[in-house]
Amino acid sequence: MSALPKRIIKETERLVSDPVPGIQATPNEDNLRYFQVKMRGPIQSPYENGIFKLELFLPDEYPMEPPKVRFLTKIYHPNIDRLGRICLDVLKNNWSPALQIRTILLSIQALLATPNPNDPLANDVAEEWIKNEPQAIKTAKEWTKLYAMNEVMD
Amino acid sequence: MGNVPGKLDEQGINTINANVPNANTSSNSTHTNSTSTNSGSSHVRNTRSSTISSFTGNSTRSSRQRRATSLVGSFINGATGRSRSDTAAINKNSTKKKNPKERDLLKEEHDKKLVVKYYENVDGGYLAPYGCHHREKLDYDADVVRKLIIDRKLAPFYIPLEDFDTNWTDQEIIKIFDSLTLHQAYIQDPEEFDDIPLGNDIEDYDEIISLVSMDQSLSKRDQKKLKSMIFKARLYRRRINWQEMENEIYFNGKLEAKNKNLPSDDLKLALYKYNGMECPICFLYFPGPMNISRCCLQPICTECFVQIKRHDPHFSHDEQNSEQQEDDPHLLISEPARCPYCATPNFGITYTPPIDRCTGIHGYAPKSYVSKGNQQGKTATETDAEHPTVTSDEDDNTSPSANVEPPSRRTSVSANDPSVVTSDMIRPDWESRLNKARLRLARKSANATAIHMSNRLVERRNINNDNAKDLEEEMIKHAIRLSLSDGN
């Protein structure tokens, strides 16, 4: 593990001093590259009123490589699989070192508001989303109630 | 799968080789000869594995394996044999890679060029990176970058400040600068090299071989891995040593008051107090002027610029028939790097050097730099006689804060513009990397097919034939017939 680059220190400071509304990212005390994230489900989405836990890790090559992000809370979404892995272009090939933890988390929040079943990660969910959207949204709301209502934002 | 050799024969190798830049048609024929008798699946593997088996003196390959893989060798040679230039292109590729020692020495050479030396300075910066980013991605062409910096087409690598406060006094800025070394401190014992033996003399390359052979229980594959890890760990240690030596020379230089190659206090202030800015990517504070993206006119420090490169060769994401393409080498693509700020393809920058400080290589001595406001009190002897100062011709009445940056570009410029330095220019090997990846894939699929074929053939035939060559030739014929009849 290499020394903590100034960029990570400054990003963390700015996340704390100027937090993103509806998103909380707290670095782990033992490993400042590892963040616990809480994210509020976007309003008027099936995830509204839910608070979702995620983990975010900054690899050694960050910011030249994207952060690794995963949902810890179970979520019914065509672009998020059973293990919480997220299918989002900016987390992979469209990553740019000019993006930050802040912008990446906002992109994930936006993904919750706009599911894209045509580029699925969870195939069964995507299929349901295309075949019977009202039912899929209903399931997503149920899951939100079941799994994402136990957390509070600090 | 079944039709791969046919494909490889007809299109694969030919197109791949057609893409090899400057294919050297006169390159050797010895390789072709050696592989036809050798037992590896490719030229590259042949040489490497035979080197390793010569370390240990035992070769455990079964005859069955040998037959299977040599078939592939024959395939590739057979395919290339149709056209002389094709063979040459393949051989050129393999000669480039053939000797592990040569390859290691090239890495060593590269790393030596990444050592920051204080006397190699340009306009207050240096020719090698400070080391803000992970060292894995410093695989750019060091000669190209050094030349671009000397030619003032790319900003030099400066020593960055972690923070900057406009309330700092001149003395504070100078003191902070003086406390910094030429390169960010290295982690002394990185975790990845924890259990790697370094040996007695890290300068002795051949000692690696005896270190590897100490453990007889290792498989050839593990030996190769260990060998490369020892090399990496030693190179890392040596890099630390090389940089520490340069740091010491720098430190000793500082003790000599008259050292011409060290920046004057005026230069330090010109760099950080009057021209500094934060790079939007690494958040470090660098002297300006910075490189400016050719497309959207955003600043980027050289430390970050050299990190931006093409992704490794990959398959296009848009292709529909994703199952088919996985073994088709010419569907492997490599796209130019995009601008980190606006995602425009073919990332490039322009750089306008500072007009008030042309110091170091092709300039005057950094020690003789005097800010315009201070100039009147200084004597002419302080400037390097061979390289008259740029500032001396300027108007003496301006204050230091008027060290304005040169007029900057207002519009975007094309990637072909002569003033632009693109990401591809500092990694000109992207094309050969792509070709190597395609070749590797072609060999991999040919290998898989050949193993499959030979298994089928071996099952059918009763082998008590001491003339292996005859059998092999027969197998090739069989395999080709099989591949042709496989619906191609």
HADDOCK unambig.tbl for C-alpha pairs under 7 A between the chains (distance, minus, plus):
assign (segid A and resid 1 and name CA) (segid B and resid 190 and name CA) 6.78 0.50 0.50
assign (segid A and resid 1 and name CA) (segid B and resid 191 and name CA) 6.73 0.50 0.50
assign (segid A and resid 2 and name CA) (segid B and resid 187 and name CA) 6.59 0.50 0.50
assign (segid A and resid 6 and name CA) (segid B and resid 162 and name CA) 6.62 0.50 0.50
assign (segid A and resid 6 and name CA) (segid B and resid 283 and name CA) 6.74 0.50 0.50
assign (segid A and resid 6 and name CA) (segid B and resid 284 and name CA) 6.92 0.50 0.50
assign (segid A and resid 7 and name CA) (segid B and resid 282 and name CA) 5.31 0.50 0.50
assign (segid A and resid 7 and name CA) (segid B and resid 283 and name CA) 5.21 0.50 0.50
assign (segid A and resid 60 and name CA) (segid B and resid 134 and name CA) 6.63 0.50 0.50
assign (segid A and resid 61 and name CA) (segid B and resid 134 and name CA) 5.47 0.50 0.50
assign (segid A and resid 96 and name CA) (segid B and resid 340 and name CA) 4.95 0.50 0.50
assign (segid A and resid 97 and name CA) (segid B and resid 281 and name CA) 6.18 0.50 0.50
assign (segid A and resid 97 and name CA) (segid B and resid 340 and name CA) 6.08 0.50 0.50
assign (segid A and resid 98 and name CA) (segid B and resid 280 and name CA) 6.91 0.50 0.50
assign (segid A and resid 98 and name CA) (segid B and resid 281 and name CA) 5.47 0.50 0.50
assign (segid A and resid 98 and name CA) (segid B and resid 340 and name CA) 5.60 0.50 0.50
assign (segid A and resid 98 and name CA) (segid B and resid 341 and name CA) 5.94 0.50 0.50
